Amino acid sequence: MVDRVEITQPGYDQVFKSRDGLVGRDLSVRATRVQLAGKAQAGVRSGDLKRDITKNWVNVAKPDTLTIQVGSARKYAEMHHEGTRAHIIRPRNVKAMRWIDDHGRVHFSRQVMHPGTHANRFLTDNLPLAVR
């Protein structure tokens, strides 16, 4: 029978403060769940956003704090996640935009009104997976 358990500082640091310790590995598994579910929920046009959802360890001011960030560096990732309001779109490098409607007619315009997009919270919707 053990009367006493002694935890040394190096052992404590390995278990609780190291990325390779029990806590760090568990945190990594939880972040991977959010990452994979976010990839499954993210909208796919070209697949770039889905491929760019990554999991990265973050160095914070406190050296004994384990932090993982799950997200995307794509410029449009936040717009996809949070949605957008209706806004005007203007051409950048040409005088007018051209498109073909559903009936095959060609249209030109100097600006169009975008109706906005609904939010697809592909990351925050999946945060409960990190708690399970």
JOLINVEN-V812264 format. One record per residue. N is the residue number from 1. RES is the residue in one letter. D_LAST is the distance of its C-alpha to the last C-alpha in whole Angstrom. Layout:
{{N	RES	D_LAST} {N	RES	D_LAST}}
This chain:
{{1	M	34} {2	V	33} {3	D	34} {4	R	33} {5	V	30} {6	E	31} {7	I	28} {8	T	30} {9	Q	30} {10	P	29} {11	G	27} {12	Y	25} {13	D	25} {14	Q	24} {15	V	21} {16	F	20} {17	K	22} {18	S	22} {19	R	20} {20	D	21} {21	G	20} {22	L	17} {23	V	15} {24	G	16} {25	R	15} {26	D	11} {27	L	12} {28	S	14} {29	V	11} {30	R	8} {31	A	12} {32	T	13} {33	R	10} {34	V	11} {35	Q	15} {36	L	15} {37	A	13} {38	G	16} {39	K	19} {40	A	18} {41	Q	18} {42	A	21} {43	G	25} {44	V	27} {45	R	31} {46	S	32} {47	G	28} {48	D	29} {49	L	26} {50	K	23} {51	R	25} {52	D	25} {53	I	21} {54	T	20} {55	K	18} {56	N	21} {57	W	21} {58	V	22} {59	N	25} {60	V	25} {61	A	28} {62	K	27} {63	P	27} {64	D	24} {65	T	21} {66	L	19} {67	T	18} {68	I	17} {69	Q	18} {70	V	17} {71	G	20} {72	S	23} {73	A	27} {74	R	28} {75	K	31} {76	Y	30} {77	A	26} {78	E	26} {79	M	28} {80	H	26} {81	H	23} {82	E	25} {83	G	27} {84	T	31} {85	R	34} {86	A	37} {87	H	39} {88	I	43} {89	I	43} {90	R	46} {91	P	47} {92	R	47} {93	N	50} {94	V	52} {95	K	54} {96	A	52} {97	M	49} {98	R	49} {99	W	47} {100	I	48} {101	D	47} {102	D	46} {103	H	50} {104	G	51} {105	R	52} {106	V	52} {107	H	52} {108	F	52} {109	S	51} {110	R	51} {111	Q	48} {112	V	45} {113	M	43} {114	H	39} {115	P	37} {116	G	34} {117	T	31} {118	H	28} {119	A	25} {120	N	22} {121	R	19} {122	F	17} {123	L	15} {124	T	15} {125	D	14} {126	N	11} {127	L	10} {128	P	7} {129	L	5} {130	A	6} {131	V	4} {132	R	0}}
